[in-house]
Structures are given as C-alpha cells and as structure tokens.
Amino acid sequence: MLVEHEDTYLDDDMRVHYEGELLTGEVIHRDGTGRMVAQISYVEGVPSGPQAEWHSDGSKKNEGQTRYGLAIGEWRKWYPNGQLAAHSVFSSEGCLKSRKEWDEEGRLTVDKSYTS
C-alpha cells in the first residue's frame, strides 16, 4: 500500500495510522510544489523497511533500512552536489558499528568503528 503523508496520522505512541488502522505500507512525503521528498516504509505503524529522502533538486539525500523503528544495515547520506556525505553501518539490533563522513569535496573527515 502506498499512501500520501496527508492521509495518515500519529497516535499517542507515535505509530502511523491510515483509515483508522495501523499502517503497513509506504508513506510518500511531498514538498510545497508536490515533489516527492521522502518515502518511508511501515509495518503496523512503525518504521520498518526501506527509507529514502531526496533533495529539492531530486537528487538522493539519504537512504537506509529500519526494523521496528531502528536503523539497521547500511545508511548513506549525500550532499546536494551528489558527493557522499556519510556512510554508517548498523547491526541487526540497531547498534552503530561504523561511520565515515566526507566533506563536500570528498575528503574523509570521520572514520570511526564502534564496539558494543
């Protein structure tokens, strides 16, 4: 199921509903001009599955996966010029394992690994 953000609402537990039911599907977010700026997947009202955002020019802003609201696997973020800004890796439990960041010219500025 693919629905527009305006057709959904949050309950007191911050879960997303559509037509009175917890949403399992994808929500599209649009800017003031109608351009899609985000697409978020949900399972029973909680972010689970692919997530993506775009800059106003249509280029990719970030992407990754969630499970039960936690970031898992690889996440990437880009500058508007297309340069990779960050690459993070999360465990299947949502713990940050590593993170790299670059400046807009592509120079590595952060390179960290984390243990839990």
mmCIF file of the C-alpha atoms, coordinates in Angstrom:
data_MODEL
# 
_entry.id   MODEL 
# 
loop_
_atom_site.group_PDB 
_atom_site.id 
_atom_site.type_symbol 
_atom_site.label_atom_id 
_atom_site.label_alt_id 
_atom_site.label_comp_id 
_atom_site.label_asym_id 
_atom_site.label_entity_id 
_atom_site.label_seq_id 
_atom_site.pdbx_PDB_ins_code 
_atom_site.Cartn_x 
_atom_site.Cartn_y 
_atom_site.Cartn_z 
_atom_site.occupancy 
_atom_site.B_iso_or_equiv 
_atom_site.pdbx_formal_charge 
_atom_site.auth_seq_id 
_atom_site.auth_comp_id 
_atom_site.auth_asym_id 
_atom_site.auth_atom_id 
_atom_site.pdbx_PDB_model_num 
ATOM 1   C CA . MET A 1 1   ? 0.000  0.000  0.000  1.00 0.00 ? 1   MET A CA 1 
ATOM 2   C CA . LEU A 1 2   ? 1.309  3.444  -0.952 1.00 0.00 ? 2   LEU A CA 1 
ATOM 3   C CA . VAL A 1 3   ? -0.324 6.460  0.723  1.00 0.00 ? 3   VAL A CA 1 
ATOM 4   C CA . GLU A 1 4   ? 0.238  10.192 0.963  1.00 0.00 ? 4   GLU A CA 1 
ATOM 5   C CA . HIS A 1 5   ? 1.528  11.639 4.238  1.00 0.00 ? 5   HIS A CA 1 
ATOM 6   C CA . GLU A 1 6   ? -1.501 13.957 4.496  1.00 0.00 ? 6   GLU A CA 1 
ATOM 7   C CA . ASP A 1 7   ? -3.783 10.902 4.674  1.00 0.00 ? 7   ASP A CA 1 
ATOM 8   C CA . THR A 1 8   ? -2.035 9.486  7.765  1.00 0.00 ? 8   THR A CA 1 
ATOM 9   C CA . TYR A 1 9   ? -1.924 10.438 11.424 1.00 0.00 ? 9   TYR A CA 1 
ATOM 10  C CA . LEU A 1 10  ? 0.132  9.571  14.525 1.00 0.00 ? 10  LEU A CA 1 
ATOM 11  C CA . ASP A 1 11  ? -1.369 8.076  17.655 1.00 0.00 ? 11  ASP A CA 1 
ATOM 12  C CA . ASP A 1 12  ? -0.173 8.823  21.205 1.00 0.00 ? 12  ASP A CA 1 
ATOM 13  C CA . ASP A 1 13  ? 2.502  6.108  20.837 1.00 0.00 ? 13  ASP A CA 1 
ATOM 14  C CA . MET A 1 14  ? 3.833  7.771  17.645 1.00 0.00 ? 14  MET A CA 1 
ATOM 15  C CA . ARG A 1 15  ? 2.580  4.965  15.400 1.00 0.00 ? 15  ARG A CA 1 
ATOM 16  C CA . VAL A 1 16  ? 1.262  5.826  11.944 1.00 0.00 ? 16  VAL A CA 1 
ATOM 17  C CA . HIS A 1 17  ? -2.374 5.140  11.088 1.00 0.00 ? 17  HIS A CA 1 
ATOM 18  C CA . TYR A 1 18  ? -4.234 5.179  7.786  1.00 0.00 ? 18  TYR A CA 1 
ATOM 19  C CA . GLU A 1 19  ? -8.032 4.990  7.571  1.00 0.00 ? 19  GLU A CA 1 
ATOM 20  C CA . GLY A 1 20  ? -8.270 4.111  11.265 1.00 0.00 ? 20  GLY A CA 1 
ATOM 21  C CA . GLU A 1 21  ? -5.794 1.210  11.141 1.00 0.00 ? 21  GLU A CA 1 
ATOM 22  C CA . LEU A 1 22  ? -2.087 0.857  11.890 1.00 0.00 ? 22  LEU A CA 1 
ATOM 23  C CA . LEU A 1 23  ? -0.329 1.309  8.556  1.00 0.00 ? 23  LEU A CA 1 
ATOM 24  C CA . THR A 1 24  ? 1.612  -1.446 6.870  1.00 0.00 ? 24  THR A CA 1 
ATOM 25  C CA . GLY A 1 25  ? 2.897  0.083  3.653  1.00 0.00 ? 25  GLY A CA 1 
ATOM 26  C CA . GLU A 1 26  ? 4.729  3.129  2.406  1.00 0.00 ? 26  GLU A CA 1 
ATOM 27  C CA . VAL A 1 27  ? 4.135  6.820  3.032  1.00 0.00 ? 27  VAL A CA 1 
ATOM 28  C CA . ILE A 1 28  ? 5.077  9.479  0.479  1.00 0.00 ? 28  ILE A CA 1 
ATOM 29  C CA . HIS A 1 29  ? 6.047  12.951 1.739  1.00 0.00 ? 29  HIS A CA 1 
ATOM 30  C CA . ARG A 1 30  ? 5.903  15.882 -0.688 1.00 0.00 ? 30  ARG A CA 1 
ATOM 31  C CA . ASP A 1 31  ? 7.166  19.455 -0.565 1.00 0.00 ? 31  ASP A CA 1 
ATOM 32  C CA . GLY A 1 32  ? 5.024  22.527 -1.245 1.00 0.00 ? 32  GLY A CA 1 
ATOM 33  C CA . THR A 1 33  ? 5.337  22.047 -5.002 1.00 0.00 ? 33  THR A CA 1 
ATOM 34  C CA . GLY A 1 34  ? 4.171  18.416 -4.878 1.00 0.00 ? 34  GLY A CA 1 
ATOM 35  C CA . ARG A 1 35  ? 7.630  16.955 -5.456 1.00 0.00 ? 35  ARG A CA 1 
ATOM 36  C CA . MET A 1 36  ? 8.307  13.731 -3.540 1.00 0.00 ? 36  MET A CA 1 
ATOM 37  C CA . VAL A 1 37  ? 10.935 14.360 -0.841 1.00 0.00 ? 37  VAL A CA 1 
ATOM 38  C CA . ALA A 1 38  ? 10.654 11.157 1.228  1.00 0.00 ? 38  ALA A CA 1 
ATOM 39  C CA . GLN A 1 39  ? 9.317  7.630  1.075  1.00 0.00 ? 39  GLN A CA 1 
ATOM 40  C CA . ILE A 1 40  ? 9.118  5.692  4.348  1.00 0.00 ? 40  ILE A CA 1 
ATOM 41  C CA . SER A 1 41  ? 8.041  2.084  4.880  1.00 0.00 ? 41  SER A CA 1 
ATOM 42  C CA . TYR A 1 42  ? 5.985  0.998  7.896  1.00 0.00 ? 42  TYR A CA 1 
ATOM 43  C CA . VAL A 1 43  ? 4.879  -2.267 9.491  1.00 0.00 ? 43  VAL A CA 1 
ATOM 44  C CA . GLU A 1 44  ? 1.957  -1.958 11.887 1.00 0.00 ? 44  GLU A CA 1 
ATOM 45  C CA . GLY A 1 45  ? 2.571  1.788  12.177 1.00 0.00 ? 45  GLY A CA 1 
ATOM 46  C CA . VAL A 1 46  ? 6.305  1.575  12.983 1.00 0.00 ? 46  VAL A CA 1 
ATOM 47  C CA . PRO A 1 47  ? 9.084  2.464  10.505 1.00 0.00 ? 47  PRO A CA 1 
ATOM 48  C CA . SER A 1 48  ? 10.310 -0.854 9.084  1.00 0.00 ? 48  SER A CA 1 
ATOM 49  C CA . GLY A 1 49  ? 11.870 -1.396 5.678  1.00 0.00 ? 49  GLY A CA 1 
ATOM 50  C CA . PRO A 1 50  ? 13.449 0.950  3.142  1.00 0.00 ? 50  PRO A CA 1 
ATOM 51  C CA . GLN A 1 51  ? 13.607 4.667  3.856  1.00 0.00 ? 51  GLN A CA 1 
ATOM 52  C CA . ALA A 1 52  ? 14.695 7.357  1.395  1.00 0.00 ? 52  ALA A CA 1 
ATOM 53  C CA . GLU A 1 53  ? 14.801 11.147 1.135  1.00 0.00 ? 53  GLU A CA 1 
ATOM 54  C CA . TRP A 1 54  ? 15.600 13.426 -1.783 1.00 0.00 ? 54  TRP A CA 1 
ATOM 55  C CA . HIS A 1 55  ? 16.978 16.959 -2.039 1.00 0.00 ? 55  HIS A CA 1 
ATOM 56  C CA . SER A 1 56  ? 14.714 19.586 -3.627 1.00 0.00 ? 56  SER A CA 1 
ATOM 57  C CA . ASP A 1 57  ? 16.502 19.108 -6.967 1.00 0.00 ? 57  ASP A CA 1 
ATOM 58  C CA . GLY A 1 58  ? 15.543 15.413 -6.980 1.00 0.00 ? 58  GLY A CA 1 
ATOM 59  C CA . SER A 1 59  ? 18.971 14.036 -6.099 1.00 0.00 ? 59  SER A CA 1 
ATOM 60  C CA . LYS A 1 60  ? 19.185 11.425 -3.335 1.00 0.00 ? 60  LYS A CA 1 
ATOM 61  C CA . LYS A 1 61  ? 19.627 12.874 0.172  1.00 0.00 ? 61  LYS A CA 1 
ATOM 62  C CA . ASN A 1 62  ? 19.766 9.692  2.268  1.00 0.00 ? 62  ASN A CA 1 
ATOM 63  C CA . GLU A 1 63  ? 18.709 6.059  2.264  1.00 0.00 ? 63  GLU A CA 1 
ATOM 64  C CA . GLY A 1 64  ? 18.734 3.060  4.537  1.00 0.00 ? 64  GLY A CA 1 
ATOM 65  C CA . GLN A 1 65  ? 16.667 0.381  6.220  1.00 0.00 ? 65  GLN A CA 1 
ATOM 66  C CA . THR A 1 66  ? 14.846 0.249  9.534  1.00 0.00 ? 66  THR A CA 1 
ATOM 67  C CA . ARG A 1 67  ? 13.383 -2.566 11.570 1.00 0.00 ? 67  ARG A CA 1 
ATOM 68  C CA . TYR A 1 68  ? 10.855 -1.740 14.281 1.00 0.00 ? 68  TYR A CA 1 
ATOM 69  C CA . GLY A 1 69  ? 11.994 1.894  14.214 1.00 0.00 ? 69  GLY A CA 1 
ATOM 70  C CA . LEU A 1 70  ? 15.732 1.150  14.487 1.00 0.00 ? 70  LEU A CA 1 
ATOM 71  C CA . ALA A 1 71  ? 18.291 1.844  11.769 1.00 0.00 ? 71  ALA A CA 1 
ATOM 72  C CA . ILE A 1 72  ? 19.853 -1.404 10.530 1.00 0.00 ? 72  ILE A CA 1 
ATOM 73  C CA . GLY A 1 73  ? 22.397 -2.262 7.854  1.00 0.00 ? 73  GLY A CA 1 
ATOM 74  C CA . GLU A 1 74  ? 23.957 0.413  5.683  1.00 0.00 ? 74  GLU A CA 1 
ATOM 75  C CA . TRP A 1 75  ? 22.810 4.030  5.637  1.00 0.00 ? 75  TRP A CA 1 
ATOM 76  C CA . ARG A 1 76  ? 24.094 6.643  3.195  1.00 0.00 ? 76  ARG A CA 1 
ATOM 77  C CA . LYS A 1 77  ? 23.729 10.411 3.069  1.00 0.00 ? 77  LYS A CA 1 
ATOM 78  C CA . TRP A 1 78  ? 24.661 12.690 0.140  1.00 0.00 ? 78  TRP A CA 1 
ATOM 79  C CA . TYR A 1 79  ? 25.321 16.383 -0.322 1.00 0.00 ? 79  TYR A CA 1 
ATOM 80  C CA . PRO A 1 80  ? 23.166 18.207 -2.907 1.00 0.00 ? 80  PRO A CA 1 
ATOM 81  C CA . ASN A 1 81  ? 26.159 18.095 -5.296 1.00 0.00 ? 81  ASN A CA 1 
ATOM 82  C CA . GLY A 1 82  ? 25.989 14.273 -5.280 1.00 0.00 ? 82  GLY A CA 1 
ATOM 83  C CA . GLN A 1 83  ? 29.085 13.773 -3.124 1.00 0.00 ? 83  GLN A CA 1 
ATOM 84  C CA . LEU A 1 84  ? 28.693 11.062 -0.476 1.00 0.00 ? 84  LEU A CA 1 
ATOM 85  C CA . ALA A 1 85  ? 28.472 12.814 2.913  1.00 0.00 ? 85  ALA A CA 1 
ATOM 86  C CA . ALA A 1 86  ? 28.226 9.849  5.282  1.00 0.00 ? 86  ALA A CA 1 
ATOM 87  C CA . HIS A 1 87  ? 28.153 6.064  5.347  1.00 0.00 ? 87  HIS A CA 1 
ATOM 88  C CA . SER A 1 88  ? 27.018 4.332  8.547  1.00 0.00 ? 88  SER A CA 1 
ATOM 89  C CA . VAL A 1 89  ? 26.663 0.646  9.321  1.00 0.00 ? 89  VAL A CA 1 
ATOM 90  C CA . PHE A 1 90  ? 24.264 -0.594 11.994 1.00 0.00 ? 90  PHE A CA 1 
ATOM 91  C CA . SER A 1 91  ? 23.896 -4.070 13.450 1.00 0.00 ? 91  SER A CA 1 
ATOM 92  C CA . SER A 1 92  ? 20.649 -6.025 13.087 1.00 0.00 ? 92  SER A CA 1 
ATOM 93  C CA . GLU A 1 93  ? 19.841 -4.789 16.621 1.00 0.00 ? 93  GLU A CA 1 
ATOM 94  C CA . GLY A 1 94  ? 20.269 -1.131 15.627 1.00 0.00 ? 94  GLY A CA 1 
ATOM 95  C CA . CYS A 1 95  ? 23.691 -0.518 17.207 1.00 0.00 ? 95  CYS A CA 1 
ATOM 96  C CA . LEU A 1 96  ? 26.066 1.750  15.285 1.00 0.00 ? 96  LEU A CA 1 
ATOM 97  C CA . LYS A 1 97  ? 29.072 -0.312 14.146 1.00 0.00 ? 97  LYS A CA 1 
ATOM 98  C CA . SER A 1 98  ? 30.936 2.170  11.954 1.00 0.00 ? 98  SER A CA 1 
ATOM 99  C CA . ARG A 1 99  ? 30.660 5.655  10.487 1.00 0.00 ? 99  ARG A CA 1 
ATOM 100 C CA . LYS A 1 100 ? 32.541 7.527  7.796  1.00 0.00 ? 100 LYS A CA 1 
ATOM 101 C CA . GLU A 1 101 ? 31.945 11.151 6.822  1.00 0.00 ? 101 GLU A CA 1 
ATOM 102 C CA . TRP A 1 102 ? 33.273 13.250 3.964  1.00 0.00 ? 102 TRP A CA 1 
ATOM 103 C CA . ASP A 1 103 ? 33.260 16.962 3.243  1.00 0.00 ? 103 ASP A CA 1 
ATOM 104 C CA . GLU A 1 104 ? 31.625 18.327 0.082  1.00 0.00 ? 104 GLU A CA 1 
ATOM 105 C CA . GLU A 1 105 ? 34.885 17.905 -1.848 1.00 0.00 ? 105 GLU A CA 1 
ATOM 106 C CA . GLY A 1 106 ? 35.118 14.200 -0.962 1.00 0.00 ? 106 GLY A CA 1 
ATOM 107 C CA . ARG A 1 107 ? 37.798 14.403 1.749  1.00 0.00 ? 107 ARG A CA 1 
ATOM 108 C CA . LEU A 1 108 ? 37.345 11.866 4.538  1.00 0.00 ? 108 LEU A CA 1 
ATOM 109 C CA . THR A 1 109 ? 36.730 13.733 7.829  1.00 0.00 ? 109 THR A CA 1 
ATOM 110 C CA . VAL A 1 110 ? 35.487 10.954 10.145 1.00 0.00 ? 110 VAL A CA 1 
ATOM 111 C CA . ASP A 1 111 ? 36.359 7.251  10.184 1.00 0.00 ? 111 ASP A CA 1 
ATOM 112 C CA . LYS A 1 112 ? 35.159 5.517  13.356 1.00 0.00 ? 112 LYS A CA 1 
ATOM 113 C CA . SER A 1 113 ? 34.329 1.997  14.384 1.00 0.00 ? 113 SER A CA 1 
ATOM 114 C CA . TYR A 1 114 ? 32.269 1.196  17.462 1.00 0.00 ? 114 TYR A CA 1 
ATOM 115 C CA . THR A 1 115 ? 32.092 -1.865 19.674 1.00 0.00 ? 115 THR A CA 1 
ATOM 116 C CA . SER A 1 116 ? 29.179 -2.739 21.883 1.00 0.00 ? 116 SER A CA 1 
# 
